[in-house]
């Protein structure tokens, strides 16, 4: 059997994508390194403002203010530019990147999360 995939972080070869994902989850679960970071362009201020405004609208729409909807919420954002997302969140403690899935993740929880998002987005309402 020949190796078909490799880990972009440690360059170890795997026989299947499934094995690569398992390896990534077990060995590189809190990875912040983005192997292709050097090709991401610096976002313009217009892109950042557009992204922040769109993100705030999405947050308000998804989270709502219903007292019956208390608890953890999961927001999946597919439509925003990769370079803007990386620029805004790469220095956050909970930022993670999965090279195998090409997926970014950043978590904000509770009052501290709300406060941090307000700081990042310069939002005072």
Rosetta silent file (secondary structure, phi, psi, omega in degrees, C-alpha in Angstrom):
SEQUENCE: XXXXXXXXXXXXXXXXXXXXXXXXXXXXXXXXXXXXXXXXXXXXXXXXXXXXXXXXXXXXXXXXXXXXXXXXXXXXXXXXXXXXXXXXXXXXXXXXXXXXXXXXXXXXXXXXXXXXXXXXXXXXX
SCORE:     score description
SCORE:     0.000 S_00000001
   1 L     0.000  132.192  179.758    0.000    0.000    0.000 S_00000001
   2 L   -95.551  151.458  178.244    1.414    3.397   -0.922 S_00000001
   3 L   -76.341  134.291 -175.606    1.102    6.507    1.203 S_00000001
   4 L  -109.924  -21.822 -176.487   -1.389    8.984   -0.216 S_00000001
   5 E  -137.254  157.739  177.752   -1.361   11.842    2.273 S_00000001
   6 E  -140.532  155.250  178.742    1.081   13.590    4.567 S_00000001
   7 L   -78.878  124.483 -179.856    0.932   15.913    7.551 S_00000001
   8 L   -73.235  -10.360 -178.301    1.864   19.448    6.526 S_00000001
   9 L   -94.768  -41.015 -178.922    3.091   20.135   10.058 S_00000001
  10 L  -120.193   -0.480  175.830    5.464   17.219   10.725 S_00000001
  11 L    62.900   24.006  176.329    5.659   15.745    7.177 S_00000001
  12 L   -81.315  138.325 -179.765    4.707   12.263    8.319 S_00000001
  13 E   -87.879  147.325  178.342    3.043   10.108    5.619 S_00000001
  14 E  -133.922  150.742 -177.868   -0.297    8.366    6.081 S_00000001
  15 L   -75.679  -22.936 -178.338   -2.090    5.701    4.089 S_00000001
  16 L  -147.141  160.737  176.134   -5.431    7.507    4.201 S_00000001
  17 H   -61.520  -40.002  179.652   -7.033   10.858    4.814 S_00000001
  18 H   -58.495  -44.755  178.040   -8.846    9.365    7.807 S_00000001
  19 H   -64.366  -37.096  177.194   -5.527    8.399    9.420 S_00000001
  20 H   -63.303  -45.220  179.910   -4.175   11.889    8.748 S_00000001
  21 H   -62.875  -41.691  177.662   -7.186   13.501   10.436 S_00000001
  22 H   -62.320  -45.281  177.747   -6.813   11.184   13.449 S_00000001
  23 H   -58.665  -47.774 -179.332   -3.093   12.036   13.657 S_00000001
  24 H   -59.579  -43.975 -179.769   -3.834   15.754   13.438 S_00000001
  25 H   -64.129  -39.224 -176.738   -6.471   15.516   16.170 S_00000001
  26 H   -82.286  -36.872 -172.983   -4.166   13.546   18.493 S_00000001
  27 H  -101.522  -37.400 -174.706   -0.814   15.226   17.839 S_00000001
  28 L  -118.815   39.901 -171.930   -1.569   18.729   16.556 S_00000001
  29 L   -63.746  -26.712 -179.896   -4.913   19.439   18.249 S_00000001
  30 L  -114.646   36.870 -176.607   -4.059   23.046   19.171 S_00000001
  31 L   -65.975  130.805  174.791   -2.141   23.950   16.033 S_00000001
  32 L  -112.470   -7.386 -178.312   -1.792   27.657   15.270 S_00000001
  33 L   -77.133  130.688  178.126    0.710   27.251   12.434 S_00000001
  34 L  -113.723  104.508 -175.023   -0.653   27.952    8.953 S_00000001
  35 L   -56.108  -31.678 -178.013    1.716   26.385    6.383 S_00000001
  36 L   -99.407   19.036 -176.872    0.471   28.635    3.570 S_00000001
  37 H   -55.791  -37.999 -176.710    0.443   31.833    5.676 S_00000001
  38 H   -61.814  -21.706  179.814    3.103   33.461    3.479 S_00000001
  39 H   -94.058   -6.327  177.986    0.747   33.506    0.475 S_00000001
  40 L   -78.163  129.003 -179.336   -2.139   35.168    2.344 S_00000001
  41 L   -81.919  155.079  175.572   -2.319   38.847    1.494 S_00000001
  42 L   -69.661  124.923 -178.965   -2.766   41.589    4.069 S_00000001
  43 L   -69.509  149.340  176.518   -6.477   42.518    3.988 S_00000001
  44 L   -76.519  162.588  178.927   -7.457   46.060    3.131 S_00000001
  45 H   -63.738  -32.965  177.727   -9.229   48.220    5.704 S_00000001
  46 H   -64.572  -41.594  177.753  -12.383   48.031    3.542 S_00000001
  47 H   -62.693  -43.320 -178.896  -12.302   44.224    3.667 S_00000001
  48 H   -64.251  -45.730  179.558  -11.860   44.259    7.438 S_00000001
  49 H   -62.310  -44.742  178.694  -14.717   46.730    7.982 S_00000001
  50 H   -60.567  -45.399 -179.484  -17.009   44.746    5.673 S_00000001
  51 H   -62.007  -47.757 -179.064  -16.117   41.488    7.437 S_00000001
  52 H   -60.455  -46.797  179.715  -16.655   42.942   10.917 S_00000001
  53 H   -62.182  -42.606  178.435  -20.035   44.447    9.969 S_00000001
  54 H   -65.154  -39.570  179.610  -21.147   41.191    8.338 S_00000001
  55 H   -64.119  -42.678  179.012  -19.948   39.187   11.332 S_00000001
  56 H   -62.988  -43.734  177.961  -21.907   41.393   13.761 S_00000001
  57 H   -61.584  -44.521  179.244  -25.081   41.013   11.679 S_00000001
  58 H   -62.574  -42.916  177.743  -24.576   37.235   11.550 S_00000001
  59 H   -59.719  -48.104 -179.519  -24.000   37.074   15.314 S_00000001
  60 H   -61.902  -40.768 -178.958  -27.161   39.046   16.058 S_00000001
  61 H   -67.409  -45.754 -175.522  -29.179   36.913   13.649 S_00000001
  62 H   -76.658  -38.758 -174.402  -27.872   33.550   14.896 S_00000001
  63 H   -83.157  -41.802  179.273  -27.675   34.223   18.615 S_00000001
  64 L    61.027 -173.915 -177.717  -30.819   36.240   19.149 S_00000001
  65 L  -131.563   27.170 -179.720  -32.032   37.271   22.564 S_00000001
  66 L   -76.207  131.552  179.326  -34.543   34.561   23.421 S_00000001
  67 H   -71.673  -14.734  177.999  -34.408   33.442   27.045 S_00000001
  68 H   -84.532  -10.583 -177.210  -35.372   29.963   25.826 S_00000001
  69 H  -105.988   37.373 -179.070  -32.249   29.729   23.684 S_00000001
  70 L   -77.842  141.850  177.901  -29.737   29.838   26.530 S_00000001
  71 L   134.120 -172.356 -177.946  -26.590   27.749   26.150 S_00000001
  72 L   -73.904  135.418  178.258  -23.659   27.192   23.874 S_00000001
  73 L  -116.004  145.400  179.261  -24.060   28.332   20.276 S_00000001
  74 L  -117.344  123.297  179.323  -22.080   27.125   17.300 S_00000001
  75 L  -114.940  126.279  177.258  -21.515   29.511   14.405 S_00000001
  76 L  -111.982  121.862 -177.665  -20.100   28.274   11.129 S_00000001
  77 L  -116.100  109.681 -178.354  -18.876   30.977    8.778 S_00000001
  78 L  -100.413  -23.195 -165.092  -18.078   29.773    5.269 S_00000001
  79 L   -92.517   -2.016 -175.057  -18.419   32.895    3.188 S_00000001
  80 L   -94.713  154.270 -177.561  -15.713   35.173    4.533 S_00000001
  81 L   -63.685  133.762 -178.463  -12.267   35.730    3.104 S_00000001
  82 H   -59.461  -45.358 -176.474   -9.565   33.504    4.576 S_00000001
  83 H   -64.197  -33.782  178.626   -6.981   36.280    4.846 S_00000001
  84 H   -70.607  -44.896  179.411   -9.377   38.537    6.794 S_00000001
  85 H   -59.595  -46.834 -179.913  -10.361   35.764    9.207 S_00000001
  86 H   -62.501  -44.997 -179.514   -6.708   34.865    9.833 S_00000001
  87 H   -58.657  -43.064 -176.980   -5.741   38.521   10.264 S_00000001
  88 H   -74.521  -36.869 -168.858   -8.481   39.114   12.854 S_00000001
  89 H  -113.977   -4.855 -172.886   -8.213   35.912   14.887 S_00000001
  90 L   -59.841  -26.316 -178.089   -4.689   34.434   14.470 S_00000001
  91 L   -94.855    3.546  179.741   -3.455   35.825   17.801 S_00000001
  92 L   -76.552  146.633 -177.564   -6.410   34.603   19.844 S_00000001
  93 L   -58.979  -36.496 -175.303   -5.768   31.941   22.470 S_00000001
  94 L   -94.499    6.832  179.353   -8.412   29.583   21.067 S_00000001
  95 L   -67.227  134.232  177.320   -7.431   29.965   17.396 S_00000001
  96 E  -140.658  152.199  174.813   -6.728   26.623   15.679 S_00000001
  97 E  -135.151  133.968  176.170   -6.028   25.512   12.134 S_00000001
  98 E  -109.731  105.459  178.817   -6.397   22.037   10.645 S_00000001
  99 L   -61.359  -37.080 -178.894   -4.284   21.680    7.469 S_00000001
 100 L   -63.391  -43.041 -179.048   -5.921   18.350    6.549 S_00000001
 101 L   -90.252  -11.305 -173.660   -9.427   19.837    6.672 S_00000001
 102 L    51.725   51.483 -175.345   -8.281   23.339    5.674 S_00000001
 103 E  -130.719  135.488  176.486  -10.490   24.604    8.489 S_00000001
 104 E  -102.216  153.858  177.575  -10.018   27.401   11.014 S_00000001
 105 E  -147.120  138.447  175.216  -11.596   27.540   14.443 S_00000001
 106 L  -148.218  126.647 -175.694  -11.746   30.227   17.117 S_00000001
 107 L  -110.156  141.217  173.986  -13.929   30.022   20.233 S_00000001
 108 L  -132.414  124.381 -175.686  -15.325   32.793   22.410 S_00000001
 109 L  -126.121  141.983  172.439  -17.291   31.838   25.513 S_00000001
 110 H    64.350 -160.953 -177.876  -19.305   33.722   28.087 S_00000001
 111 H   -63.587  -38.729  178.588  -18.897   37.308   29.143 S_00000001
 112 H   -61.655  -38.426  177.922  -15.129   37.208   28.539 S_00000001
 113 H   -66.114  -42.976  177.565  -15.788   36.101   24.954 S_00000001
 114 H   -61.889  -45.164  179.860  -18.293   38.883   24.372 S_00000001
 115 H   -61.005  -42.814 -179.158  -15.870   41.414   25.819 S_00000001
 116 H   -66.636  -41.755  176.705  -13.037   40.144   23.613 S_00000001
 117 H   -62.649  -41.086  176.787  -15.167   40.265   20.451 S_00000001
 118 H   -59.379  -40.741  177.974  -16.210   43.824   21.332 S_00000001
 119 H   -66.112  -46.942 -179.118  -12.520   44.747   21.644 S_00000001
 120 H   -60.138  -40.604 -174.781  -11.558   43.046   18.385 S_00000001
 121 H   -96.777    2.465 -177.732  -14.390   44.673   16.476 S_00000001
 122 L    50.394   48.906 -175.029  -14.318   48.040   18.301 S_00000001
 123 L  -110.781  126.554 -174.565  -18.024   47.523   18.981 S_00000001
 124 L  -116.479   11.447 -176.726  -19.685   49.411   21.844 S_00000001
 125 L   -99.127    0.000    0.000  -23.391   48.566   21.581 S_00000001
